[in-house]
Amino acid sequence: MQTYELLYITSLQDTDAGRTAIKEQAVKLIQEAGGTVVATREIARQRLSYPIKKQTAGEYALVEFTAPGAALRELERELRLAVRVHRNLRM
């Protein structure tokens, strides 16, 4: 299995419990796809380069995981559908 990093941005208007729920949802999606989460961490709360969904600031979070390549498409689709995730990027 390949090692990947998932970086996503959430709104600062969400509560801490809301951001924790988003993180738990991402971890659950990875595990359901047959992957293993290596590490999760909140990187920073900072101003965005340009407004996203009328928001000018967000919280960046990083999830390092291993997963089969076939699982990535479903993970990206689910994260795109998550209303409270502004953007996501898999590396």
PDB file with one MODEL, atoms N, CA, C and O in Angstrom:
MODEL        1
ATOM      1  N   MET A   1       0.846  -1.190   0.000  1.00  0.00           N
ATOM      2  CA  MET A   1       0.000   0.000   0.000  1.00  0.00           C
ATOM      3  C   MET A   1       0.884   1.245   0.000  1.00  0.00           C
ATOM      4  O   MET A   1       1.978   1.259   0.565  1.00  0.00           O
ATOM      5  N   GLN A   2       0.384   2.262  -0.637  1.00  0.00           N
ATOM      6  CA  GLN A   2       1.074   3.534  -0.787  1.00  0.00           C
ATOM      7  C   GLN A   2       0.747   4.455   0.399  1.00  0.00           C
ATOM      8  O   GLN A   2      -0.340   4.375   0.971  1.00  0.00           O
ATOM      9  N   THR A   3       1.683   5.316   0.756  1.00  0.00           N
ATOM     10  CA  THR A   3       1.451   6.311   1.810  1.00  0.00           C
ATOM     11  C   THR A   3       0.993   7.611   1.171  1.00  0.00           C
ATOM     12  O   THR A   3       1.563   8.061   0.177  1.00  0.00           O
ATOM     13  N   TYR A   4      -0.047   8.213   1.751  1.00  0.00           N
ATOM     14  CA  TYR A   4      -0.618   9.453   1.227  1.00  0.00           C
ATOM     15  C   TYR A   4      -0.775  10.465   2.347  1.00  0.00           C
ATOM     16  O   TYR A   4      -0.755  10.119   3.529  1.00  0.00           O
ATOM     17  N   GLU A   5      -0.933  11.729   1.950  1.00  0.00           N
ATOM     18  CA  GLU A   5      -1.270  12.804   2.881  1.00  0.00           C
ATOM     19  C   GLU A   5      -2.533  13.475   2.363  1.00  0.00           C
ATOM     20  O   GLU A   5      -2.672  13.729   1.166  1.00  0.00           O
ATOM     21  N   LEU A   6      -3.439  13.754   3.270  1.00  0.00           N
ATOM     22  CA  LEU A   6      -4.677  14.449   2.933  1.00  0.00           C
ATOM     23  C   LEU A   6      -4.678  15.762   3.700  1.00  0.00           C
ATOM     24  O   LEU A   6      -4.619  15.763   4.930  1.00  0.00           O
ATOM     25  N   LEU A   7      -4.744  16.870   2.988  1.00  0.00           N
ATOM     26  CA  LEU A   7      -4.811  18.195   3.602  1.00  0.00           C
ATOM     27  C   LEU A   7      -6.189  18.755   3.319  1.00  0.00           C
ATOM     28  O   LEU A   7      -6.618  18.789   2.165  1.00  0.00           O
ATOM     29  N   TYR A   8      -6.892  19.196   4.359  1.00  0.00           N
ATOM     30  CA  TYR A   8      -8.207  19.792   4.140  1.00  0.00           C
ATOM     31  C   TYR A   8      -8.362  21.044   4.995  1.00  0.00           C
ATOM     32  O   TYR A   8      -7.684  21.221   6.007  1.00  0.00           O
ATOM     33  N   ILE A   9      -9.281  21.912   4.554  1.00  0.00           N
ATOM     34  CA  ILE A   9      -9.538  23.193   5.227  1.00  0.00           C
ATOM     35  C   ILE A   9     -10.982  23.195   5.697  1.00  0.00           C
ATOM     36  O   ILE A   9     -11.896  22.876   4.937  1.00  0.00           O
ATOM     37  N   THR A  10     -11.178  23.558   6.956  1.00  0.00           N
ATOM     38  CA  THR A  10     -12.524  23.682   7.510  1.00  0.00           C
ATOM     39  C   THR A  10     -12.749  25.124   7.957  1.00  0.00           C
ATOM     40  O   THR A  10     -11.803  25.899   8.098  1.00  0.00           O
ATOM     41  N   SER A  11     -13.991  25.464   8.172  1.00  0.00           N
ATOM     42  CA  SER A  11     -14.361  26.821   8.572  1.00  0.00           C
ATOM     43  C   SER A  11     -14.045  27.064  10.045  1.00  0.00           C
ATOM     44  O   SER A  11     -14.180  26.169  10.878  1.00  0.00           O
ATOM     45  N   LEU A  12     -13.625  28.277  10.348  1.00  0.00           N
ATOM     46  CA  LEU A  12     -13.401  28.653  11.746  1.00  0.00           C
ATOM     47  C   LEU A  12     -14.723  28.904  12.466  1.00  0.00           C
ATOM     48  O   LEU A  12     -14.752  28.990  13.694  1.00  0.00           O
ATOM     49  N   GLN A  13     -15.807  29.022  11.717  1.00  0.00           N
ATOM     50  CA  GLN A  13     -17.108  29.228  12.347  1.00  0.00           C
ATOM     51  C   GLN A  13     -17.646  27.951  12.968  1.00  0.00           C
ATOM     52  O   GLN A  13     -18.552  28.004  13.799  1.00  0.00           O
ATOM     53  N   ASP A  14     -17.096  26.789  12.575  1.00  0.00           N
ATOM     54  CA  ASP A  14     -17.473  25.529  13.204  1.00  0.00           C
ATOM     55  C   ASP A  14     -16.940  25.498  14.632  1.00  0.00           C
ATOM     56  O   ASP A  14     -15.917  26.112  14.935  1.00  0.00           O
ATOM     57  N   THR A  15     -17.629  24.790  15.492  1.00  0.00           N
ATOM     58  CA  THR A  15     -17.145  24.608  16.855  1.00  0.00           C
ATOM     59  C   THR A  15     -16.008  23.593  16.851  1.00  0.00           C
ATOM     60  O   THR A  15     -15.779  22.909  15.854  1.00  0.00           O
ATOM     61  N   ASP A  16     -15.304  23.502  17.965  1.00  0.00           N
ATOM     62  CA  ASP A  16     -14.252  22.487  18.074  1.00  0.00           C
ATOM     63  C   ASP A  16     -14.830  21.091  17.901  1.00  0.00           C
ATOM     64  O   ASP A  16     -14.203  20.221  17.296  1.00  0.00           O
ATOM     65  N   ALA A  17     -16.028  20.881  18.436  1.00  0.00           N
ATOM     66  CA  ALA A  17     -16.680  19.582  18.286  1.00  0.00           C
ATOM     67  C   ALA A  17     -17.004  19.301  16.820  1.00  0.00           C
ATOM     68  O   ALA A  17     -16.902  18.161  16.367  1.00  0.00           O
ATOM     69  N   GLY A  18     -17.390  20.330  16.086  1.00  0.00           N
ATOM     70  CA  GLY A  18     -17.684  20.170  14.662  1.00  0.00           C
ATOM     71  C   GLY A  18     -16.449  19.804  13.865  1.00  0.00           C
ATOM     72  O   GLY A  18     -16.507  18.939  12.991  1.00  0.00           O
ATOM     73  N   ARG A  19     -15.317  20.461  14.161  1.00  0.00           N
ATOM     74  CA  ARG A  19     -14.067  20.147  13.463  1.00  0.00           C
ATOM     75  C   ARG A  19     -13.574  18.747  13.842  1.00  0.00           C
ATOM     76  O   ARG A  19     -13.013  18.039  13.006  1.00  0.00           O
ATOM     77  N   THR A  20     -13.782  18.354  15.090  1.00  0.00           N
ATOM     78  CA  THR A  20     -13.417  16.997  15.513  1.00  0.00           C
ATOM     79  C   THR A  20     -14.271  15.974  14.776  1.00  0.00           C
ATOM     80  O   THR A  20     -13.775  14.915  14.389  1.00  0.00           O
ATOM     81  N   ALA A  21     -15.534  16.277  14.581  1.00  0.00           N
ATOM     82  CA  ALA A  21     -16.423  15.365  13.856  1.00  0.00           C
ATOM     83  C   ALA A  21     -15.964  15.205  12.402  1.00  0.00           C
ATOM     84  O   ALA A  21     -16.034  14.107  11.850  1.00  0.00           O
ATOM     85  N   ILE A  22     -15.504  16.277  11.791  1.00  0.00           N
ATOM     86  CA  ILE A  22     -15.004  16.201  10.415  1.00  0.00           C
ATOM     87  C   ILE A  22     -13.759  15.321  10.365  1.00  0.00           C
ATOM     88  O   ILE A  22     -13.609  14.496   9.464  1.00  0.00           O
ATOM     89  N   LYS A  23     -12.859  15.503  11.349  1.00  0.00           N
ATOM     90  CA  LYS A  23     -11.645  14.683  11.393  1.00  0.00           C
ATOM     91  C   LYS A  23     -11.999  13.207  11.576  1.00  0.00           C
ATOM     92  O   LYS A  23     -11.417  12.345  10.917  1.00  0.00           O
ATOM     93  N   GLU A  24     -12.939  12.915  12.457  1.00  0.00           N
ATOM     94  CA  GLU A  24     -13.364  11.534  12.688  1.00  0.00           C
ATOM     95  C   GLU A  24     -14.014  10.946  11.440  1.00  0.00           C
ATOM     96  O   GLU A  24     -13.845   9.760  11.153  1.00  0.00           O
ATOM     97  N   GLN A  25     -14.760  11.769  10.693  1.00  0.00           N
ATOM     98  CA  GLN A  25     -15.381  11.301   9.468  1.00  0.00           C
ATOM     99  C   GLN A  25     -14.315  10.953   8.430  1.00  0.00           C
ATOM    100  O   GLN A  25     -14.437   9.940   7.741  1.00  0.00           O
ATOM    101  N   ALA A  26     -13.279  11.772   8.309  1.00  0.00           N
ATOM    102  CA  ALA A  26     -12.195  11.492   7.357  1.00  0.00           C
ATOM    103  C   ALA A  26     -11.479  10.194   7.733  1.00  0.00           C
ATOM    104  O   ALA A  26     -11.190   9.370   6.865  1.00  0.00           O
ATOM    105  N   VAL A  27     -11.193  10.012   9.016  1.00  0.00           N
ATOM    106  CA  VAL A  27     -10.527   8.790   9.481  1.00  0.00           C
ATOM    107  C   VAL A  27     -11.411   7.576   9.213  1.00  0.00           C
ATOM    108  O   VAL A  27     -10.918   6.535   8.780  1.00  0.00           O
ATOM    109  N   LYS A  28     -12.704   7.702   9.465  1.00  0.00           N
ATOM    110  CA  LYS A  28     -13.641   6.607   9.231  1.00  0.00           C
ATOM    111  C   LYS A  28     -13.691   6.237   7.746  1.00  0.00           C
ATOM    112  O   LYS A  28     -13.710   5.055   7.401  1.00  0.00           O
ATOM    113  N   LEU A  29     -13.713   7.244   6.869  1.00  0.00           N
ATOM    114  CA  LEU A  29     -13.740   6.979   5.433  1.00  0.00           C
ATOM    115  C   LEU A  29     -12.492   6.236   4.982  1.00  0.00           C
ATOM    116  O   LEU A  29     -12.570   5.317   4.166  1.00  0.00           O
ATOM    117  N   ILE A  30     -11.340   6.634   5.513  1.00  0.00           N
ATOM    118  CA  ILE A  30     -10.079   5.971   5.162  1.00  0.00           C
ATOM    119  C   ILE A  30     -10.104   4.520   5.620  1.00  0.00           C
ATOM    120  O   ILE A  30      -9.716   3.622   4.872  1.00  0.00           O
ATOM    121  N   GLN A  31     -10.557   4.291   6.842  1.00  0.00           N
ATOM    122  CA  GLN A  31     -10.590   2.931   7.376  1.00  0.00           C
ATOM    123  C   GLN A  31     -11.593   2.060   6.633  1.00  0.00           C
ATOM    124  O   GLN A  31     -11.330   0.879   6.404  1.00  0.00           O
ATOM    125  N   GLU A  32     -12.735   2.620   6.254  1.00  0.00           N
ATOM    126  CA  GLU A  32     -13.731   1.852   5.513  1.00  0.00           C
ATOM    127  C   GLU A  32     -13.224   1.460   4.127  1.00  0.00           C
ATOM    128  O   GLU A  32     -13.644   0.449   3.564  1.00  0.00           O
ATOM    129  N   ALA A  33     -12.314   2.273   3.583  1.00  0.00           N
ATOM    130  CA  ALA A  33     -11.756   1.997   2.260  1.00  0.00           C
ATOM    131  C   ALA A  33     -10.596   1.004   2.324  1.00  0.00           C
ATOM    132  O   ALA A  33      -9.995   0.688   1.297  1.00  0.00           O
ATOM    133  N   GLY A  34     -10.279   0.513   3.519  1.00  0.00           N
ATOM    134  CA  GLY A  34      -9.200  -0.451   3.671  1.00  0.00           C
ATOM    135  C   GLY A  34      -7.863   0.172   3.988  1.00  0.00           C
ATOM    136  O   GLY A  34      -6.829  -0.487   3.881  1.00  0.00           O
ATOM    137  N   GLY A  35      -7.869   1.447   4.380  1.00  0.00           N
ATOM    138  CA  GLY A  35      -6.628   2.144   4.704  1.00  0.00           C
ATOM    139  C   GLY A  35      -6.355   2.172   6.189  1.00  0.00           C
ATOM    140  O   GLY A  35      -7.190   1.774   7.002  1.00  0.00           O
ATOM    141  N   THR A  36      -5.166   2.651   6.531  1.00  0.00           N
ATOM    142  CA  THR A  36      -4.750   2.782   7.923  1.00  0.00           C
ATOM    143  C   THR A  36      -4.249   4.203   8.139  1.00  0.00           C
ATOM    144  O   THR A  36      -3.412   4.689   7.378  1.00  0.00           O
ATOM    145  N   VAL A  37      -4.751   4.868   9.164  1.00  0.00           N
ATOM    146  CA  VAL A  37      -4.317   6.226   9.482  1.00  0.00           C
ATOM    147  C   VAL A  37      -3.027   6.150  10.279  1.00  0.00           C
ATOM    148  O   VAL A  37      -2.951   5.457  11.294  1.00  0.00           O
ATOM    149  N   VAL A  38      -2.012   6.869   9.810  1.00  0.00           N
ATOM    150  CA  VAL A  38      -0.713   6.901  10.483  1.00  0.00           C
ATOM    151  C   VAL A  38      -0.688   8.036  11.500  1.00  0.00           C
ATOM    152  O   VAL A  38      -0.268   7.836  12.640  1.00  0.00           O
ATOM    153  N   ALA A  39      -1.134   9.226  11.099  1.00  0.00           N
ATOM    154  CA  ALA A  39      -1.118  10.385  11.998  1.00  0.00           C
ATOM    155  C   ALA A  39      -2.130  11.426  11.532  1.00  0.00           C
ATOM    156  O   ALA A  39      -2.410  11.535  10.338  1.00  0.00           O
ATOM    157  N   THR A  40      -2.677  12.186  12.473  1.00  0.00           N
ATOM    158  CA  THR A  40      -3.531  13.328  12.159  1.00  0.00           C
ATOM    159  C   THR A  40      -3.054  14.504  12.988  1.00  0.00           C
ATOM    160  O   THR A  40      -2.630  14.339  14.132  1.00  0.00           O
ATOM    161  N   ARG A  41      -3.124  15.686  12.408  1.00  0.00           N
ATOM    162  CA  ARG A  41      -2.756  16.877  13.179  1.00  0.00           C
ATOM    163  C   ARG A  41      -3.373  18.119  12.558  1.00  0.00           C
ATOM    164  O   ARG A  41      -3.574  18.209  11.346  1.00  0.00           O
ATOM    165  N   GLU A  42      -3.663  19.066  13.428  1.00  0.00           N
ATOM    166  CA  GLU A  42      -4.145  20.370  12.990  1.00  0.00           C
ATOM    167  C   GLU A  42      -2.908  21.227  12.743  1.00  0.00           C
ATOM    168  O   GLU A  42      -2.067  21.378  13.629  1.00  0.00           O
ATOM    169  N   ILE A  43      -2.796  21.782  11.556  1.00  0.00           N
ATOM    170  CA  ILE A  43      -1.586  22.521  11.213  1.00  0.00           C
ATOM    171  C   ILE A  43      -1.668  23.969  11.663  1.00  0.00           C
ATOM    172  O   ILE A  43      -0.806  24.441  12.404  1.00  0.00           O
ATOM    173  N   ALA A  44      -2.700  24.677  11.217  1.00  0.00           N
ATOM    174  CA  ALA A  44      -2.772  26.104  11.543  1.00  0.00           C
ATOM    175  C   ALA A  44      -4.176  26.634  11.316  1.00  0.00           C
ATOM    176  O   ALA A  44      -4.968  26.075  10.558  1.00  0.00           O
ATOM    177  N   ARG A  45      -4.450  27.720  11.993  1.00  0.00           N
ATOM    178  CA  ARG A  45      -5.641  28.527  11.717  1.00  0.00           C
ATOM    179  C   ARG A  45      -5.107  29.812  11.112  1.00  0.00           C
ATOM    180  O   ARG A  45      -4.361  30.552  11.753  1.00  0.00           O
ATOM    181  N   GLN A  46      -5.498  30.070   9.870  1.00  0.00           N
ATOM    182  CA  GLN A  46      -4.951  31.266   9.239  1.00  0.00           C
ATOM    183  C   GLN A  46      -5.869  31.807   8.158  1.00  0.00           C
ATOM    184  O   GLN A  46      -6.835  31.162   7.750  1.00  0.00           O
ATOM    185  N   ARG A  47      -5.539  33.007   7.706  1.00  0.00           N
ATOM    186  CA  ARG A  47      -6.272  33.692   6.662  1.00  0.00           C
ATOM    187  C   ARG A  47      -6.040  32.956   5.347  1.00  0.00           C
ATOM    188  O   ARG A  47      -4.928  32.508   5.068  1.00  0.00           O
ATOM    189  N   LEU A  48      -7.091  32.834   4.542  1.00  0.00           N
ATOM    190  CA  LEU A  48      -6.990  32.187   3.247  1.00  0.00           C
ATOM    191  C   LEU A  48      -6.488  33.179   2.200  1.00  0.00           C
ATOM    192  O   LEU A  48      -6.698  34.384   2.341  1.00  0.00           O
ATOM    193  N   SER A  49      -5.842  32.697   1.173  1.00  0.00           N
ATOM    194  CA  SER A  49      -5.335  33.555   0.108  1.00  0.00           C
ATOM    195  C   SER A  49      -6.473  34.227  -0.652  1.00  0.00           C
ATOM    196  O   SER A  49      -6.333  35.352  -1.132  1.00  0.00           O
ATOM    197  N   TYR A  50      -7.578  33.541  -0.752  1.00  0.00           N
ATOM    198  CA  TYR A  50      -8.765  34.089  -1.409  1.00  0.00           C
ATOM    199  C   TYR A  50      -9.989  33.496  -0.722  1.00  0.00           C
ATOM    200  O   TYR A  50      -9.905  32.403  -0.161  1.00  0.00           O
ATOM    201  N   PRO A  51     -11.122  34.191  -0.752  1.00  0.00           N
ATOM    202  CA  PRO A  51     -12.318  33.686  -0.071  1.00  0.00           C
ATOM    203  C   PRO A  51     -12.818  32.369  -0.682  1.00  0.00           C
ATOM    204  O   PRO A  51     -12.842  32.201  -1.901  1.00  0.00           O
ATOM    205  N   ILE A  52     -13.211  31.452   0.189  1.00  0.00           N
ATOM    206  CA  ILE A  52     -13.825  30.199  -0.226  1.00  0.00           C
ATOM    207  C   ILE A  52     -15.175  30.119   0.492  1.00  0.00           C
ATOM    208  O   ILE A  52     -15.238  30.151   1.721  1.00  0.00           O
ATOM    209  N   LYS A  53     -16.240  30.015  -0.283  1.00  0.00           N
ATOM    210  CA  LYS A  53     -17.600  29.970   0.272  1.00  0.00           C
ATOM    211  C   LYS A  53     -17.836  31.152   1.215  1.00  0.00           C
ATOM    212  O   LYS A  53     -18.431  30.997   2.281  1.00  0.00           O
ATOM    213  N   LYS A  54     -17.365  32.327   0.811  1.00  0.00           N
ATOM    214  CA  LYS A  54     -17.500  33.597   1.542  1.00  0.00           C
ATOM    215  C   LYS A  54     -16.761  33.600   2.881  1.00  0.00           C
ATOM    216  O   LYS A  54     -17.043  34.440   3.735  1.00  0.00           O
ATOM    217  N   GLN A  55     -15.831  32.683   3.073  1.00  0.00           N
ATOM    218  CA  GLN A  55     -15.016  32.627   4.285  1.00  0.00           C
ATOM    219  C   GLN A  55     -13.614  33.133   3.957  1.00  0.00           C
ATOM    220  O   GLN A  55     -13.075  32.824   2.895  1.00  0.00           O
ATOM    221  N   THR A  56     -13.026  33.906   4.860  1.00  0.00           N
ATOM    222  CA  THR A  56     -11.687  34.448   4.610  1.00  0.00           C
ATOM    223  C   THR A  56     -10.618  33.792   5.474  1.00  0.00           C
ATOM    224  O   THR A  56      -9.434  34.096   5.324  1.00  0.00           O
ATOM    225  N   ALA A  57     -11.013  32.904   6.368  1.00  0.00           N
ATOM    226  CA  ALA A  57     -10.042  32.200   7.218  1.00  0.00           C
ATOM    227  C   ALA A  57     -10.504  30.759   7.389  1.00  0.00           C
ATOM    228  O   ALA A  57     -11.684  30.449   7.225  1.00  0.00           O
ATOM    229  N   GLY A  58      -9.561  29.887   7.720  1.00  0.00           N
ATOM    230  CA  GLY A  58      -9.899  28.489   7.900  1.00  0.00           C
ATOM    231  C   GLY A  58      -8.857  27.762   8.720  1.00  0.00           C
ATOM    232  O   GLY A  58      -7.795  28.304   9.025  1.00  0.00           O
ATOM    233  N   GLU A  59      -9.172  26.529   9.073  1.00  0.00           N
ATOM    234  CA  GLU A  59      -8.233  25.695   9.818  1.00  0.00           C
ATOM    235  C   GLU A  59      -7.738  24.580   8.900  1.00  0.00           C
ATOM    236  O   GLU A  59      -8.532  23.848   8.309  1.00  0.00           O
ATOM    237  N   TYR A  60      -6.437  24.465   8.793  1.00  0.00           N
ATOM    238  CA  TYR A  60      -5.801  23.448   7.971  1.00  0.00           C
ATOM    239  C   TYR A  60      -5.529  22.220   8.834  1.00  0.00           C
ATOM    240  O   TYR A  60      -5.027  22.337   9.952  1.00  0.00           O
ATOM    241  N   ALA A  61      -5.861  21.047   8.309  1.00  0.00           N
ATOM    242  CA  ALA A  61      -5.604  19.793   9.019  1.00  0.00           C
ATOM    243  C   ALA A  61      -4.959  18.809   8.047  1.00  0.00           C
ATOM    244  O   ALA A  61      -5.265  18.807   6.855  1.00  0.00           O
ATOM    245  N   LEU A  62      -4.061  17.971   8.572  1.00  0.00           N
ATOM    246  CA  LEU A  62      -3.323  17.008   7.763  1.00  0.00           C
ATOM    247  C   LEU A  62      -3.543  15.610   8.319  1.00  0.00           C
ATOM    248  O   LEU A  62      -3.452  15.390   9.527  1.00  0.00           O
ATOM    249  N   VAL A  63      -3.834  14.659   7.421  1.00  0.00           N
ATOM    250  CA  VAL A  63      -3.994  13.252   7.792  1.00  0.00           C
ATOM    251  C   VAL A  63      -3.016  12.451   6.942  1.00  0.00           C
ATOM    252  O   VAL A  63      -3.072  12.499   5.713  1.00  0.00           O
ATOM    253  N   GLU A  64      -2.124  11.720   7.593  1.00  0.00           N
ATOM    254  CA  GLU A  64      -1.210  10.826   6.881  1.00  0.00           C
ATOM    255  C   GLU A  64      -1.786   9.422   6.990  1.00  0.00           C
ATOM    256  O   GLU A  64      -2.161   8.979   8.076  1.00  0.00           O
ATOM    257  N   PHE A  65      -1.857   8.714   5.842  1.00  0.00           N
ATOM    258  CA  PHE A  65      -2.462   7.390   5.851  1.00  0.00           C
ATOM    259  C   PHE A  65      -1.887   6.519   4.744  1.00  0.00           C
ATOM    260  O   PHE A  65      -1.266   7.007   3.799  1.00  0.00           O
ATOM    261  N   THR A  66      -2.108   5.221   4.885  1.00  0.00           N
ATOM    262  CA  THR A  66      -1.783   4.265   3.830  1.00  0.00           C
ATOM    263  C   THR A  66      -3.093   3.658   3.359  1.00  0.00           C
ATOM    264  O   THR A  66      -3.999   3.398   4.150  1.00  0.00           O
ATOM    265  N   ALA A  67      -3.174   3.435   2.040  1.00  0.00           N
ATOM    266  CA  ALA A  67      -4.399   2.872   1.476  1.00  0.00           C
ATOM    267  C   ALA A  67      -4.114   2.316   0.097  1.00  0.00           C
ATOM    268  O   ALA A  67      -3.156   2.726  -0.558  1.00  0.00           O
ATOM    269  N   PRO A  68      -4.943   1.382  -0.345  1.00  0.00           N
ATOM    270  CA  PRO A  68      -4.816   0.919  -1.724  1.00  0.00           C
ATOM    271  C   PRO A  68      -5.254   2.033  -2.680  1.00  0.00           C
ATOM    272  O   PRO A  68      -6.121   2.839  -2.342  1.00  0.00           O
ATOM    273  N   GLY A  69      -4.666   2.073  -3.844  1.00  0.00           N
ATOM    274  CA  GLY A  69      -4.963   3.132  -4.807  1.00  0.00           C
ATOM    275  C   GLY A  69      -6.422   3.219  -5.204  1.00  0.00           C
ATOM    276  O   GLY A  69      -6.927   4.311  -5.466  1.00  0.00           O
ATOM    277  N   ALA A  70      -7.108   2.087  -5.252  1.00  0.00           N
ATOM    278  CA  ALA A  70      -8.516   2.067  -5.657  1.00  0.00           C
ATOM    279  C   ALA A  70      -9.415   2.785  -4.654  1.00  0.00           C
ATOM    280  O   ALA A  70     -10.505   3.224  -5.023  1.00  0.00           O
ATOM    281  N   ALA A  71      -8.999   2.914  -3.426  1.00  0.00           N
ATOM    282  CA  ALA A  71      -9.825   3.529  -2.384  1.00  0.00           C
ATOM    283  C   ALA A  71      -9.822   5.046  -2.463  1.00  0.00           C
ATOM    284  O   ALA A  71     -10.696   5.689  -1.882  1.00  0.00           O
ATOM    285  N   LEU A  72      -8.875   5.627  -3.158  1.00  0.00           N
ATOM    286  CA  LEU A  72      -8.712   7.077  -3.152  1.00  0.00           C
ATOM    287  C   LEU A  72      -9.854   7.808  -3.849  1.00  0.00           C
ATOM    288  O   LEU A  72     -10.280   8.871  -3.397  1.00  0.00           O
ATOM    289  N   ARG A  73     -10.339   7.256  -4.920  1.00  0.00           N
ATOM    290  CA  ARG A  73     -11.418   7.930  -5.659  1.00  0.00           C
ATOM    291  C   ARG A  73     -12.660   8.101  -4.790  1.00  0.00           C
ATOM    292  O   ARG A  73     -13.276   9.167  -4.797  1.00  0.00           O
ATOM    293  N   GLU A  74     -13.030   7.067  -4.045  1.00  0.00           N
ATOM    294  CA  GLU A  74     -14.197   7.151  -3.163  1.00  0.00           C
ATOM    295  C   GLU A  74     -13.957   8.140  -2.022  1.00  0.00           C
ATOM    296  O   GLU A  74     -14.861   8.889  -1.650  1.00  0.00           O
ATOM    297  N   LEU A  75     -12.762   8.146  -1.474  1.00  0.00           N
ATOM    298  CA  LEU A  75     -12.432   9.079  -0.407  1.00  0.00           C
ATOM    299  C   LEU A  75     -12.546  10.520  -0.890  1.00  0.00           C
ATOM    300  O   LEU A  75     -13.131  11.354  -0.199  1.00  0.00           O
ATOM    301  N   GLU A  76     -12.004  10.826  -2.054  1.00  0.00           N
ATOM    302  CA  GLU A  76     -12.085  12.181  -2.599  1.00  0.00           C
ATOM    303  C   GLU A  76     -13.534  12.583  -2.874  1.00  0.00           C
ATOM    304  O   GLU A  76     -13.922  13.725  -2.631  1.00  0.00           O
ATOM    305  N   ARG A  77     -14.322  11.653  -3.375  1.00  0.00           N
ATOM    306  CA  ARG A  77     -15.728  11.942  -3.646  1.00  0.00           C
ATOM    307  C   ARG A  77     -16.480  12.284  -2.372  1.00  0.00           C
ATOM    308  O   ARG A  77     -17.239  13.253  -2.338  1.00  0.00           O
ATOM    309  N   GLU A  78     -16.275  11.496  -1.325  1.00  0.00           N
ATOM    310  CA  GLU A  78     -16.954  11.748  -0.055  1.00  0.00           C
ATOM    311  C   GLU A  78     -16.533  13.092   0.544  1.00  0.00           C
ATOM    312  O   GLU A  78     -17.368  13.809   1.094  1.00  0.00           O
ATOM    313  N   LEU A  79     -15.270  13.433   0.446  1.00  0.00           N
ATOM    314  CA  LEU A  79     -14.816  14.703   0.998  1.00  0.00           C
ATOM    315  C   LEU A  79     -15.353  15.895   0.195  1.00  0.00           C
ATOM    316  O   LEU A  79     -15.620  16.954   0.763  1.00  0.00           O
ATOM    317  N   ARG A  80     -15.510  15.726  -1.115  1.00  0.00           N
ATOM    318  CA  ARG A  80     -16.105  16.796  -1.924  1.00  0.00           C
ATOM    319  C   ARG A  80     -17.550  17.026  -1.523  1.00  0.00           C
ATOM    320  O   ARG A  80     -18.039  18.154  -1.572  1.00  0.00           O
ATOM    321  N   LEU A  81     -18.237  15.961  -1.128  1.00  0.00           N
ATOM    322  CA  LEU A  81     -19.640  16.067  -0.738  1.00  0.00           C
ATOM    323  C   LEU A  81     -19.822  16.597   0.682  1.00  0.00           C
ATOM    324  O   LEU A  81     -20.909  17.050   1.041  1.00  0.00           O
ATOM    325  N   ALA A  82     -18.770  16.542   1.486  1.00  0.00           N
ATOM    326  CA  ALA A  82     -18.864  17.035   2.866  1.00  0.00           C
ATOM    327  C   ALA A  82     -19.047  18.551   2.826  1.00  0.00           C
ATOM    328  O   ALA A  82     -18.195  19.271   2.305  1.00  0.00           O
ATOM    329  N   VAL A  83     -20.131  19.019   3.363  1.00  0.00           N
ATOM    330  CA  VAL A  83     -20.498  20.434   3.279  1.00  0.00           C
ATOM    331  C   VAL A  83     -19.513  21.312   4.039  1.00  0.00           C
ATOM    332  O   VAL A  83     -19.221  22.424   3.599  1.00  0.00           O
ATOM    333  N   ARG A  84     -19.001  20.846   5.154  1.00  0.00           N
ATOM    334  CA  ARG A  84     -18.175  21.690   6.008  1.00  0.00           C
ATOM    335  C   ARG A  84     -16.694  21.663   5.656  1.00  0.00           C
ATOM    336  O   ARG A  84     -15.905  22.346   6.310  1.00  0.00           O
ATOM    337  N   VAL A  85     -16.291  20.902   4.651  1.00  0.00           N
ATOM    338  CA  VAL A  85     -14.899  20.903   4.200  1.00  0.00           C
ATOM    339  C   VAL A  85     -14.811  21.865   3.022  1.00  0.00           C
ATOM    340  O   VAL A  85     -15.452  21.646   1.995  1.00  0.00           O
ATOM    341  N   HIS A  86     -14.017  22.937   3.161  1.00  0.00           N
ATOM    342  CA  HIS A  86     -13.897  23.929   2.093  1.00  0.00           C
ATOM    343  C   HIS A  86     -13.129  23.376   0.908  1.00  0.00           C
ATOM    344  O   HIS A  86     -13.598  23.457  -0.228  1.00  0.00           O
ATOM    345  N   ARG A  87     -11.961  22.817   1.156  1.00  0.00           N
ATOM    346  CA  ARG A  87     -11.121  22.270   0.093  1.00  0.00           C
ATOM    347  C   ARG A  87     -10.387  21.056   0.654  1.00  0.00           C
ATOM    348  O   ARG A  87     -10.181  20.940   1.862  1.00  0.00           O
ATOM    349  N   ASN A  88      -9.992  20.143  -0.260  1.00  0.00           N
ATOM    350  CA  ASN A  88      -9.150  19.032   0.161  1.00  0.00           C
ATOM    351  C   ASN A  88      -8.160  18.747  -0.941  1.00  0.00           C
ATOM    352  O   ASN A  88      -8.431  18.995  -2.115  1.00  0.00           O
ATOM    353  N   LEU A  89      -7.004  18.222  -0.557  1.00  0.00           N
ATOM    354  CA  LEU A  89      -5.941  17.919  -1.493  1.00  0.00           C
ATOM    355  C   LEU A  89      -5.251  16.653  -1.019  1.00  0.00           C
ATOM    356  O   LEU A  89      -4.863  16.538   0.144  1.00  0.00           O
ATOM    357  N   ARG A  90      -5.100  15.695  -1.944  1.00  0.00           N
ATOM    358  CA  ARG A  90      -4.388  14.462  -1.631  1.00  0.00           C
ATOM    359  C   ARG A  90      -3.035  14.520  -2.294  1.00  0.00           C
ATOM    360  O   ARG A  90      -2.919  14.865  -3.470  1.00  0.00           O
ATOM    361  N   MET A  91      -2.002  14.177  -1.528  1.00  0.00           N
ATOM    362  CA  MET A  91      -0.643  14.201  -2.069  1.00  0.00           C
ATOM    363  C   MET A  91      -0.034  12.832  -1.958  1.00  0.00           C
ATOM    364  O   MET A  91       1.113  12.633  -2.359  1.00  0.00           O
TER     365      MET A  91
ENDMDL
END
